[in-house]
Amino acid sequence: MKIYLDTVGCRLNQSEIETFARQFRSAGHEIVSGAGEADLVVINTCTVTSQAASDSRQKVRQAVRLGAGEIVLTGCWSTLEPEQAKALPNVRTLIPNGRKDELVRDLLGLTEPEFDLEPLERQPLPGKHMRTRAFIKVQDGCDNRCTFCITTLARGDGISRSIPQVLSDIQAALQGGTQEVVLTGVHLGSWGKDRAGSCGQLGDLIQSILSETDVSRLRLSSLEPWDLDDNFFELWQDQRLCRHLHLPLQSGSAGVLRRMARKVTPQSYAALLTAARAAIPDVAITTDLIAGFPGETDDEFAETLEFVKRMNFSGGHVFTYSARAGTVAAGMLGQVPHNIRKSRSAALRELLSESRQTYAERFLGKKLKVLWENSGKQSDGAWLLEGLTDNYLHVCAKSPQPRWNQIDSINLFSTDSTGLMGEINL
């Protein structure tokens, strides 16, 4: 059977469809690059924002237009809105998040998890979801109760995967030629806390990976700032650990953070960034911000602008507040008018763009190593390469060969709004 896998949303969703691909292949099926080629389409949906939910529905309609006959939905949106999901054209079945780990087994009617006995090496997904980096799921669910977040309802409480399970997935990725592994989870920093001390904390998992594998690069996805202390940054003495921390802030106003039920203050967040920068030279720190949270006054937004400016982030994501049914924030008084939310989002994006540019300019005239994620042949016969440094700088360079999934030392000579240009130092 030919199967097409698609996803909306976070790196965790990407990790999950890569696992589905490996399991389908192990059971003898083929993963194809488009819905029109497939006998079965599986879509991993998202509902973190209203736009993500809309995108999830659109994925189904696009697949139908391309000729998909049977569609299976899983993920956060279809879990929370099953009746809407079932009403979409050609949707054959829903697999809720609680049974997502058994999705392939359920769809194929397998009584034994035969594809888990000897995991196949990782092969990048064909088509637009092809990645050189392997996203490895180490944790799912979240025990936080941020008032704006729907993910806790969709994913449930935090559950950690064991060190042997994680190492097995990483070894499969390395056998397939992966150069960079990215650890993912809904609440990554909580890894191990649900196992009553039987497997340690996130730092212990990281040390196990670094000591028991020969991974070239290990990157961490989003980490909540209250899960970390100064000792955590000592892990970066191993240079295989990428110099990039994504630490969601959401707001620079203490009042807004309290209403969000975030376990951090502007002061504690600033102190954490100071410690990280002291321990990790040239570390990139990116963040998430929400504009127009209920009750956010002009003064509170001004506090956020000032704080974000002082933090000198190397980039980040700005989300216009989107009320999600079932969350505490959706019922709060003082819902900010949509036009004000949009204008505040624009101001924050401009500020992050400026700080991203300032950070990138620090590396002009220097050499950094780049893992090439994409390559395309140009009209002059050269290949335009695109990739990432370990500190999450986007770099482009030209080469006579495609060099996909290779790591090269690059001389960086110019920068623009999209990233840095460089020359391969062969």
KAFEN-V207951 format. One record per backbone hydrogen bond with DSSP energy under -1.0 kcal/mol. NH is the residue of the N-H (numbers start at 0). CO is the residue of the C=O. If there is no record, write none. Layout:
BEGIN
nh: (NH	NH)
co: (CO	CO)
END
This chain:
BEGIN
nh: (2	3	5	7	13	14	15	16	17	18	19	20	21	22	23	24	25	26	27	28	29	31	36	37	38	39	40	41	42	43	44	52	53	54	55	56	57	58	59	60	61	62	63	64	65	66	67	70	71	72	73	75	78	79	80	84	85	86	87	90	91	92	94	98	99	101	102	105	106	107	109	113	115	121	129	133	135	137	139	141	146	148	153	154	155	158	160	165	166	167	168	169	170	171	172	173	174	175	176	177	180	181	182	183	189	190	192	194	197	203	204	205	206	207	208	209	210	211	212	216	217	218	220	222	226	227	231	232	233	234	235	236	237	240	241	243	244	246	248	249	250	256	257	258	259	260	261	268	269	270	271	272	273	274	275	276	277	278	279	282	283	285	288	289	290	294	295	300	301	302	303	304	305	306	307	308	309	310	313	316	318	320	326	328	330	331	340	341	342	343	344	345	346	347	348	349	350	351	352	353	354	355	356	357	358	359	360	361	362	363	364	365	367	369	370	371	372	373	375	377	380	382	383	384	385	386	387	388	391	394	395	396	398	404	405	407	409	410	411	412	413	415	419	420	421	422	424	425)
co: (29	39	41	43	9	10	11	12	13	14	15	16	17	18	19	20	21	22	24	23	0	2	33	34	1	1	69	3	71	5	73	48	49	50	51	52	53	54	55	56	57	58	59	60	61	63	62	89	40	92	42	44	74	75	76	80	81	82	84	87	70	70	72	95	96	98	99	101	102	103	104	111	112	171	126	179	181	183	158	155	259	145	149	150	151	139	137	161	162	163	164	165	166	167	168	169	170	171	173	172	216	133	218	135	186	187	189	191	194	200	200	201	202	203	204	205	206	207	208	178	239	180	182	245	223	224	228	229	230	231	232	233	234	237	217	241	283	285	287	287	248	252	253	254	255	257	256	264	265	266	267	268	269	270	271	272	273	274	275	279	242	244	316	249	318	333	292	296	297	298	299	300	301	302	303	304	305	306	284	286	288	290	323	146	327	328	336	337	338	339	340	341	342	343	344	345	346	347	348	349	350	351	352	353	354	355	356	358	359	360	411	362	409	407	387	405	385	385	383	381	377	398	375	396	373	394	370	392	388	386	419	384	382	371	402	369	367	422	365	420	420	418	393	413	395	410	408	423)
END
